[in-house]
Amino acid sequence: MEYCREKSWYVIRVRSQSERLVQVGLHKKKIEVLNPTYQVLSVRKDRRKVLTKPIFKGYMFFRALLDSESHMEVLKTPGVVEILRNRKGPTPVPNEQVENVRILEKHVGHCFHGTDLVVGDNVIVRDGPLTGLIGVIDRMDRKKLYIYVDAIPGSVMVEVKPNQVVLEKDTEYSLVTRK
């Protein structure tokens, strides 16, 4: 296995929702960690809450002079699954890419993962006055979805926010688990 001879950034894969655990564990080992996050508004029926979420779910960056000992120390950290690597060994991330991630993290505007919604998807409205309504996405723009609803005498087009809907196929599992 080949290691870089200088202090470099690497990417680690972590267990689901263990980013904070890994960050604290590596910090205790005096290893520099970058866990870029963004804030999103969570809207529930009874409250609104600002949540901090990782930009790269399940992945974090760390900076170290990696050798076989430090490699094992990182892997022994609770929540760490693996260090991303190629066939030669752990792959360093170029400093320019890490700087781009830092800039992305400082972005003050809306920073969020692209939705998995596309025109033609069957969706169910999960929030607001139209809760339970089932329709098909007819068109989209940055802040609104236009949903085609097949009504008995004709058809209706409604306008909702993307965070108010879920894919119909995603709700099938939640309906089964509630029984």
GICOR-V915710 format. One record per pair of residues at least 12 apart in sequence whose ideal C-beta (glycine too) atoms are under 10 Angstrom apart, sorted by the first residue. I is the first residue (numbers start at 1). J is the second residue. If there is no record, write none. Layout:
BEGIN
((I & J) (I & J))
END
This chain:
BEGIN
((1 & 66) (1 & 67) (1 & 68) (1 & 71) (1 & 85) (1 & 87) (1 & 88) (1 & 89) (1 & 90) (2 & 85) (2 & 86) (2 & 87) (2 & 88) (2 & 89) (2 & 90) (3 & 65) (3 & 66) (3 & 67) (3 & 68) (3 & 70) (3 & 71) (3 & 88) (3 & 89) (3 & 90) (3 & 92) (4 & 64) (4 & 65) (4 & 66) (4 & 67) (4 & 89) (4 & 90) (4 & 91) (4 & 92) (5 & 65) (5 & 66) (5 & 67) (6 & 65) (6 & 66) (6 & 92) (7 & 32) (7 & 63) (7 & 64) (7 & 65) (7 & 66) (7 & 92) (8 & 62) (8 & 63) (8 & 64) (8 & 65) (8 & 66) (8 & 90) (8 & 91) (8 & 92) (8 & 93) (8 & 94) (8 & 95) (8 & 98) (9 & 32) (9 & 34) (9 & 61) (9 & 62) (9 & 63) (9 & 64) (9 & 92) (9 & 93) (9 & 94) (9 & 95) (9 & 97) (9 & 98) (9 & 99) (9 & 101) (10 & 60) (10 & 61) (10 & 62) (10 & 63) (10 & 64) (10 & 66) (10 & 71) (10 & 74) (10 & 83) (10 & 84) (10 & 85) (10 & 90) (10 & 91) (10 & 92) (10 & 93) (11 & 34) (11 & 56) (11 & 59) (11 & 60) (11 & 61) (11 & 62) (11 & 82) (11 & 83) (11 & 84) (11 & 85) (11 & 90) (11 & 91) (11 & 92) (11 & 93) (11 & 97) (11 & 98) (12 & 26) (12 & 33) (12 & 58) (12 & 59) (12 & 60) (12 & 61) (12 & 62) (12 & 74) (12 & 75) (12 & 77) (12 & 79) (12 & 80) (12 & 81) (12 & 82) (12 & 83) (12 & 84) (12 & 90) (13 & 56) (13 & 58) (13 & 59) (13 & 60) (13 & 80) (13 & 81) (13 & 82) (13 & 83) (13 & 84) (14 & 35) (14 & 54) (14 & 56) (14 & 57) (14 & 58) (14 & 59) (14 & 60) (14 & 77) (14 & 78) (14 & 79) (14 & 80) (14 & 81) (14 & 82) (15 & 58) (15 & 78) (15 & 79) (15 & 80) (15 & 81) (16 & 57) (16 & 58) (16 & 79) (16 & 81) (17 & 53) (17 & 54) (17 & 57) (17 & 58) (17 & 79) (18 & 58) (18 & 60) (18 & 77) (18 & 78) (18 & 79) (18 & 80) (18 & 81) (19 & 33) (19 & 35) (19 & 36) (19 & 37) (19 & 53) (19 & 54) (19 & 56) (19 & 57) (19 & 58) (19 & 59) (19 & 60) (19 & 79) (20 & 35) (20 & 37) (20 & 52) (20 & 54) (20 & 79) (21 & 77) (21 & 78) (21 & 79) (21 & 80) (22 & 35) (22 & 60) (22 & 62) (22 & 74) (22 & 77) (22 & 78) (22 & 79) (22 & 80) (22 & 81) (23 & 35) (23 & 54) (23 & 60) (23 & 62) (23 & 77) (23 & 79) (24 & 77) (24 & 78) (24 & 79) (25 & 73) (25 & 74) (25 & 76) (25 & 77) (25 & 78) (25 & 79) (25 & 80) (26 & 60) (26 & 62) (26 & 63) (26 & 64) (26 & 73) (26 & 74) (26 & 77) (26 & 79) (26 & 80) (27 & 62) (27 & 77) (28 & 77) (29 & 62) (29 & 64) (29 & 70) (29 & 73) (29 & 74) (29 & 76) (29 & 77) (30 & 64) (31 & 62) (31 & 63) (31 & 64) (31 & 70) (31 & 73) (31 & 74) (31 & 77) (32 & 61) (32 & 62) (32 & 63) (32 & 64) (33 & 60) (33 & 61) (33 & 62) (33 & 63) (33 & 64) (34 & 60) (34 & 61) (34 & 62) (34 & 63) (34 & 93) (34 & 98) (34 & 101) (34 & 102) (34 & 105) (35 & 54) (35 & 55) (35 & 56) (35 & 59) (35 & 60) (35 & 61) (35 & 62) (35 & 105) (36 & 54) (36 & 55) (36 & 56) (36 & 59) (36 & 60) (36 & 61) (36 & 98) (36 & 101) (36 & 102) (36 & 103) (36 & 104) (36 & 105) (36 & 106) (36 & 111) (37 & 51) (37 & 52) (37 & 53) (37 & 54) (37 & 55) (37 & 56) (37 & 105) (37 & 111) (38 & 51) (38 & 52) (38 & 53) (38 & 54) (38 & 55) (38 & 104) (38 & 105) (38 & 107) (38 & 110) (38 & 111) (38 & 112) (38 & 113) (39 & 51) (39 & 52) (39 & 53) (39 & 108) (39 & 110) (39 & 111) (39 & 112) (40 & 52) (40 & 53) (40 & 110) (40 & 111) (40 & 112) (40 & 113) (40 & 163) (41 & 163) (42 & 163) (43 & 127) (43 & 128) (43 & 161) (43 & 163) (43 & 164) (44 & 127) (45 & 127) (45 & 131) (53 & 111) (53 & 112) (53 & 113) (55 & 101) (55 & 104) (55 & 105) (55 & 107) (55 & 111) (55 & 112) (55 & 113) (56 & 101) (56 & 113) (57 & 113) (58 & 81) (59 & 81) (59 & 84) (60 & 79) (60 & 80) (61 & 93) (61 & 97) (61 & 98) (61 & 101) (61 & 102) (62 & 74) (62 & 77) (62 & 80) (62 & 83) (62 & 93) (63 & 92) (63 & 93) (63 & 95) (63 & 98) (64 & 83) (64 & 90) (66 & 83) (66 & 89) (66 & 90) (66 & 92) (71 & 83) (71 & 85) (71 & 89) (71 & 90) (74 & 90) (110 & 142) (110 & 143) (112 & 162) (112 & 163) (115 & 140) (115 & 145) (115 & 162) (115 & 163) (115 & 165) (115 & 167) (116 & 167) (116 & 170) (117 & 137) (117 & 140) (117 & 145) (117 & 162) (117 & 165) (117 & 166) (117 & 167) (118 & 137) (118 & 140) (118 & 167) (119 & 136) (119 & 137) (119 & 138) (119 & 139) (119 & 140) (119 & 145) (119 & 146) (119 & 148) (120 & 136) (120 & 137) (120 & 138) (120 & 148) (121 & 135) (121 & 136) (121 & 137) (121 & 140) (121 & 145) (121 & 147) (121 & 165) (121 & 167) (121 & 168) (121 & 169) (122 & 134) (122 & 135) (122 & 136) (122 & 137) (122 & 147) (122 & 167) (122 & 168) (122 & 169) (122 & 171) (123 & 135) (123 & 136) (123 & 137) (123 & 145) (123 & 147) (123 & 160) (123 & 162) (123 & 164) (123 & 165) (123 & 166) (123 & 167) (123 & 168) (123 & 169) (123 & 170) (123 & 171) (124 & 147) (124 & 164) (124 & 165) (124 & 166) (124 & 167) (124 & 168) (124 & 169) (124 & 170) (124 & 171) (125 & 145) (125 & 147) (125 & 149) (125 & 158) (125 & 160) (125 & 161) (125 & 164) (125 & 165) (125 & 166) (126 & 160) (126 & 163) (126 & 164) (126 & 165) (126 & 166) (126 & 170) (126 & 171) (126 & 174) (127 & 160) (127 & 161) (127 & 163) (127 & 164) (127 & 165) (127 & 166) (128 & 160) (128 & 161) (128 & 163) (128 & 164) (128 & 165) (129 & 160) (129 & 164) (130 & 147) (130 & 149) (130 & 158) (130 & 159) (130 & 160) (130 & 164) (130 & 165) (131 & 164) (133 & 147) (133 & 149) (133 & 156) (133 & 158) (133 & 160) (133 & 164) (133 & 165) (134 & 147) (134 & 149) (134 & 150) (134 & 165) (134 & 168) (134 & 171) (135 & 147) (135 & 148) (135 & 149) (135 & 150) (135 & 151) (135 & 155) (135 & 156) (135 & 157) (135 & 158) (135 & 160) (135 & 165) (135 & 168) (136 & 148) (136 & 149) (136 & 150) (136 & 155) (136 & 168) (137 & 160) (137 & 162) (137 & 165) (137 & 167) (138 & 155) (138 & 157) (138 & 158) (139 & 157) (140 & 162) (141 & 159) (141 & 162) (142 & 162) (143 & 159) (143 & 161) (143 & 162) (144 & 159) (144 & 160) (144 & 161) (144 & 162) (145 & 158) (145 & 159) (145 & 160) (145 & 161) (145 & 162) (145 & 163) (145 & 164) (145 & 165) (146 & 158) (146 & 159) (146 & 160) (147 & 159) (147 & 160) (147 & 164) (147 & 165))
END
